Every structure is written in C-alpha cells, then in structure tokens.
C-alpha cells in the first residue's frame, strides 16, 4: 500500500515551520516564522484557531490541556488547548529555544537552546527546577527524552550527538553524525533523533544517508537502515506509536518508511515540491497518518503509511486471545461435570451434607471477604507558601529584580551563572535623581535579597546584612548572624531595618545600626514590609485547609523603646497565595493575592476592603500585574503590566502604569456603579486635595441620576445614607426645580431632623466640664458629611434674662449665623468653648450697687428716678454761671421744651444702651 498525500495547505510564511499532534489525535498545531500559532482540526469543515504570540516561533509541543511554544522573545509561552489563549510563561532565557521535547509522563521538559546548552525542567517541582546540561561546542538543534525518563539526547552545531543520564547528569555517550554549522538559521540538517516509544530500548538518529539504531543499555549499534533510491542526507527521524516502524525525511523532501525489526524499506514517497521537511509527527491514534510541514510554511498530511492492524500492542492481543471462549482444541474432549467421576471428592458437598446451608448473614460476609478493599484516593498535599520579598522576581531568574518600589529599582546580575569568572553585580537606580544618584556595587557576597527606602539601602544573604544609609553613604555597616540562624526576609523604611529569620524571629535595627528590638512571630514567615515606625508581617497561622493558605497579618509599631502590635487577619481568596504586601504612600496596609485582587486595611474601618481587581484590566488570561506601590492620595495603584507572565522582563525596559482604585462593585460599566464606588473610596481612604469637593459633586450626581430616573425612594434613601446637611440643601433645590414636591417635603423633614440632632449634640457637649476630653479624631469620619447649614427661614431666638440660657442659645447657633456654610463640626466645638463665660450672680451686693434699672421711663409712677429733677438742674446751672437770677417769661416758655428735649435725649440714650 502506497502512502497517500493530501493537497498542501498554506499554514505560515516562508521559513522554519513546526507541527505536532494533540494527545487525542483530533487536532494538530503549527507554528512558523510569522509568529502565529494555528490549531487545526482533523475535520476539514472546521476553521483553524489563530493566535499571534510574537515575531516568530520555532517549535510547538502539547501535553495535557496546554501548549508550549518557543517564541522569538527567548521564552516558552504556555497556551491553552483548544482555545489557544495565553496561560503564562514557562521560563525566559537569553537566547532562542530551537526545539522542545516532553517526556511521556510529562515530568520533564527538555529545551534545545541556541546558547550551547540543554535545559531540563522538572515540572513536578513547585519551583520548576531547571537542570543545565552543558559541554556543547555549538548551538543545540534537537533534543529527545527516553520514555522511562532515564536518558536525554541532544544534537549540536559541532556535529555531535550527546546522551546524558538524567539522574546523575553525566555524559554517557557522544557520537559524530552530521556536518558542523554555526547557527540554527544556517542549518540544513536538523539531526532530529528519537527514542523507541514503548520502552526506550533503542535510539535512532540520522547519519548522512543512513539511519543508525543503537541499544540504550550499552549504546552499541544494533542496525543501520538505508535506501538505495535516496541519495540525500536524512534530517528528521521518528518512530511510529507502536515502535515497529521508523519514518525518516531528507533535505530534498524524501519520505522513507523502515520496518525496524526486518530492516527493510516498507514504503517511500516524496514531497510534491521536493523541498526540505522541517517538522513531522505521527498521529498518536495509530491510524497510520502523518502530518508534516516544510521550509516554505506549507502543511501536508500523509495517509495509509502503515496498516492499522500492525499498530496494535502485541501484549493486548495475547490478553484478548486468552479470554476467547471459542478455542478449538482439536479432537481432545473435556468433561464439563466432575460428578460423573466416581473417584472425585468434593469438599464443598461434604460441608453442605454435614453442616447444612450457611445463614444469609454469614454467606454475605463470606462473599464480601472474597473481594479486596478498594484503595482510597489520596488527597494531594498542597505545600505551604514559601517566603518571598515583595516587588521582587523569583530567585531562579538571572538577571532579576531584587526590589522595585516608589523609591527606585534594585537589579542583580550574574548571580545564578555557573561560570565562576562571570561578573556578579548589583545596580541601584532611583526614580528621582535629585534625591540620590544611581549606585553600582560588586556582589562578592552573593546577596539574594534587597530592600530600598528613603532612609537606606539594604542587601542581604542568608547569613549577613549590609546597610548603606542614603543620607551618609560612608556610614555603611554590616550585621552577621550566628551559624544556626538564617535570614529569609528583609525590609527597610525611613526609620527601620528589619530582618526576618527562619526561626520565626524578626530583628529590628535603626538606620545607623542600633538594635532596637527583637520579636517572635507565631508561625513561618511569608513576607514583610516597613513604613516609618510600622512593620507589616505575613505569616502562616496554620496548615493548608482545602487548598486555602492560612496566612495572617500582624501590624507592629515601634515607638521609642516600646513595641505595640495587633493582628489584622488577611484577605486571601479561595485557593490563592499572597503575591504582594506593603504600605500606601500615606501608611495604609495593603496586599494582593494571586487572583489579582488588591485589598487595603484603612485604620478607620478595621477590616480588609478590596479596592482593585487587576484581572479586569488584562487583555489575556495569562497576563499579570506586578505591583510596585499604592498611591492612595492619588487614588491609584502603580505597577507593571506583564504580558503572558506575572513578572516583568529586562529587555525591553518595562513601562510603569497605574490602575485606578475601584472597588469591585456589581455592574462596573454603569454610571451609577462608578459613582457609588467613588463615594465609597472617598469615604474610606485618605485621598489628597479637593476630596471634599469631589465627594459632594459625586454625591449630587448620584442623587440627580436617581431623580431623573424617577426613583424618588432611592434618592431619599441616598440622602439618609449620606446625612450631609449641605448636600441635602442642594438636593432640595434640585428636587424643587424638577417639581418633585413629595420628595422635597421628605427632604425638608430630614433636614429638620438632622438640625435637631446636631443641636442636641452641641448642647450636650457644652455640659462637658473638661474640654480636653474631646479629641478631633472622633470627628474624623464625619468630616465629609457633617457640615451644618442653617436654613434661611430659621431666625435667632431672642435673648432671655437668664444668663446661662442665653449663652447656650447663642453659642449653639453661632456657626449658622456666618455666611460660610462649610464650617465643620470641629469649628463648632471650638467656638462653643472659646465664647463661653461664667454667669454672674445677680444676688451679689457688688452687682446690686452698680445695677441700674433696665428701663428708665420718664412717665413711670413707680420709679423714683422718673420725671425731671429741677434741683439737680438748677445746681448745675448755678455752678456754671456763678450767680442766681430770675428767668424771664420767654425763658420760662422755652424751659419746658428744653427739658422735654432732654427727656427725649435721655430716653434715646437709654434705649441704645439697653
């Protein structure tokens, strides 16, 4: 039976193209030089799924529900199957990855790197341990793993095929088999080798115009396969799923199928255009189908390569034959019943005759005991989250970020290099160059932790701490630990240097090296951060329960020589781990979990509140957000958007961005929800300038939106929740314009109620004898919603004769008499206590003597001072003139007018004085 070629399909642009099948054989995946990845279905009626992952892609492999693609960004992208969405980055490297191989059990992933080494990643480890197999003298082109995960083989540009033992990482064999070349782009022969897929007994590799098969026990040559009709060199070799056949392709497009056991050519075919083949893969279903790609980006399928019956497992055939009841035994006859044999003795029959039939209970027990108990599925153990530094990248990366916060960036170079002659250094860059210039230091001590603040730069390894105060860099100091102690975390602020130890202790030092305190944490440390004299510590309060990490937070304050702390719980989501913790620019504790939810702990609320869901701002499922700081005063979160990863790369330089603080309210795209969430943010956080103005504007917009939608009950309820007299007054005016009379009446009633409540609050505060007992912090939460306004229709009550009562009425209404209606309740309290005077006792003799009648009526019949005192008047005139004389008639006639005028003047004067 000859191989059948289906028509070629366009898959990618011209260049190296790779292909692989899914494990179920229903789909195959291609990638090419255009940077696209396409997921094709074996059914021609379905269109392929398309996704762009970079500038170009060299290799693609599938395992489980994930795809692993080597991209032009020098990383291994992880995509989902069958959607093709990004799901993260396996690892990043400094050079391209040319080929990927995955072990049969999925434990190892081998990568052929351009930088002359093979990287072997253990997928079963939590930190994805990377083993480096070096010794190559050229770029690595191909890699393969044996089915039993015992050996890994790789071909390189120096013309050699090398085989390592995975457990010991020792090189066991090297073979020269193909021409030398200096780069993957210039290679015509890829030398793709393959292990026998069932047990890994043999390894086949191309050697010019032959295929060599070696035994993996002693690597002796078992067979040499060749075809007289093919004169070009072989490039790719792959076993069929059953392991009986071997398909090889050449640089001129020849397909040669060998039967391994008999060493004969089973079939032969050729590419329609006679061009080099760059990728081949057998269908894992064993239907004899092969998919391939060429160097021009075309996709082809070959059918009927082998007979499906020859692809069955021989062991399964034996089992099936053994269970067949229709077996012909020839002329041999077997007696089905032993009762016909007189000499046959049945023990069971004797038991039944003597003891009788078993009781039903015993019979059921006997039947149950004949079955072995089923094994109980063991729940997989979820390990505790390890300690990590906030705003840093994992330890296995090189180069990596030791710290990235609002002050600057600490970078580490060459720490994980195996070359002892490589330069190891630490670079410190400040965002504000006027504050401090950049720094560069040699990392001779191999520092793995770093922290930066406005006070100091601190770096540390497991046994030593090095601190450089930024205000005096010449005052550098070091602190060494005992042999049994290990540093796992450090944190710095403008006042503190904190060291987290593996024995659950935290040591506290000052910026210049004074050891201030040492505290003990009741659990393994996870992370910590410092701000001024505060320290925020995350630690494990218990083991993992139903995949949930039991992480608690402790807030510690160091003031002088005293220490104070309290537990503030945590806000981790279900099954999530802690990803970041720290303080905002005003000192509010914050944290972010692996689900992308940022939460903060406002001191006035005493509870964790979610303020930002970073997953709402990502473009793909695999994208992450690397938090650097929280700008609470600007209502934003600073960080870096990472494409296909949780951590930023080095090249190109990452760009900082900001996400708004928006609590995850329902229906986030509506105007109503956005205004409600902003009101919540203004009420709970310490926003910067104009927060009071923005709060009132947002509240009025929310009230207006409810009124426009004819939701009067909601508008009334909103005003009751806000409880702000100034906003209520403006709301009454707005409702009046809309002619909502019923709503205006309710709002007026609410305003009167708020005014009465405020009057009672102020009168009650006057009776307090000790004014120092009233602290401004009591009114901190009311600052945005307790501004008092007196309605225009309200008049001042007249003063009464009781001094104390008059003082109370006047003081309570003092804020309302002013034109400024934004006076807060703190100003009201101050005016009350500053204007209060001690009342005078009206029964004191000193007051009686000086007391004058409140009303001097010249026409009063009971007042002895009423009327005109002629004697006093005459004495005054005589004193002025110095002689007595009789007044003329004209003067007599004028005298009453003058005296009357005097009485009027006296009356007027007394009226003004009163």
Secondary structure, 3 states (H helix, E strand, C coil): CCCEECCCEECCCCECCEEEECCCCCEEEEECCCCEEEEEECCCCCCCEEEECCCCEEEEEEECCEEEEEECCCEEEEEECCCCCEEEEEEECCCCEEEEEECCCCCEEEEEECCCEEEEEECCCCCCCEEEECCCCCCEEEEEECCCCCEEEEEECCCEEEEEECCCCEEEEEEECCCCCCCCCCCCCCCECEECCCCCCEEEEEECCEEEEEECCCCCEEEEEECCCCCCCEEEEEECCCCCEEEEEECCCEEEEEECCCCEEEEEEECCCCCCEEEEEECCCCCCCEEEEECECEEEEEECCCCHHHHCCHHHHHHHHHCCCCCCCCCCCCCCCHHHCCCCCCHHHHHHHHHCCCCHHHHHHHHHHCCCCCCCCCCCCCCCCCCCCCCCCCCCCCCEEEEECCCEEEEEECCCCCCCCCCCEEEEEECCCCCCCCEEEECCCCCCEEEECCCEEEEECCCEEEEEECCCCCCCEEEECCCCCCEEEEEECCCCEEEEECCCEEEEECCCCCEEEEEECCCCEEEEEEECCEEEEEEECCCCECCECCEEEEEEEEECCEEEEEEEECCCCCCCCEEEEEEECCCCEEEEECCCEEEEECCCCCCCEEEEEHHHHCCCCCCEEEEEEEEHHHCEEEEEEECCCCCCCCCCCCCEEEEECCCCCCCCCCHHHHHHHHHHHHHHCCCCCCHHHHHHHHHHHHHHHHHHCCCHHHHHHHHHHHCCHHHHHHHHHHHHHCCCHHHHHHHHHHHHHHHHHHHHHHHHHHCCCCHHHCCHHHHCCCCCCCCCCCCCCCCCCCCCCCHHHHHHHHHHCHHHHCCCCCCCHHHHHHHHHHCCCCCCCCCCHHHHHHCCCCCCCCCCCCCCCCCCCHHHHHHHHHHHHCCCCCCCHHHHHHHHHHHHHHHHHHHHHHHHHC
